[in-house]
Amino acid sequence: MISSLLKLGVRNLLSAELLAGSMVADLHLLPAFLFYQFGTAGTHEGLITGLVVGAIIANIYTIIISIVESAKTKEEF
């Protein structure tokens, strides 16, 4: 959450893509944490696992996009 908030003021394409990826991961992990802590974890185990896997996929996608965008030359921006 803190890294998402730190990315809010930056105005370039790479930062916007990183912000979007981290927001997606945050929006997956926050409900998973709430279901795990305050719900019955046994009945929501599949949902919790699905949300965590979604956050992992979002982070992997963000890493791939970061590598591709940072490999571009400055003229392509």
Stockholm file with secondary structure:
# STOCKHOLM 1.0

chainA/1-77         MISSLLKLGVRNLLSAELLAGSMVADLHLLPAFLFYQFGTAGTHEGLITGLVVGAIIANIYTIIISIVESAKTKEEF
#=GR chainA/1-77 SS CHHHHHTTTCCSHHHHHHHHHHHHHHHHHHHHHHHHHHSCTTTTHHHHHHHHHHHHHHHHHHHHHHHHHHHSCGGGC
#=GC SS_cons        CHHHHHTTTCCSHHHHHHHHHHHHHHHHHHHHHHHHHHSCTTTTHHHHHHHHHHHHHHHHHHHHHHHHHHHSCGGGC
//
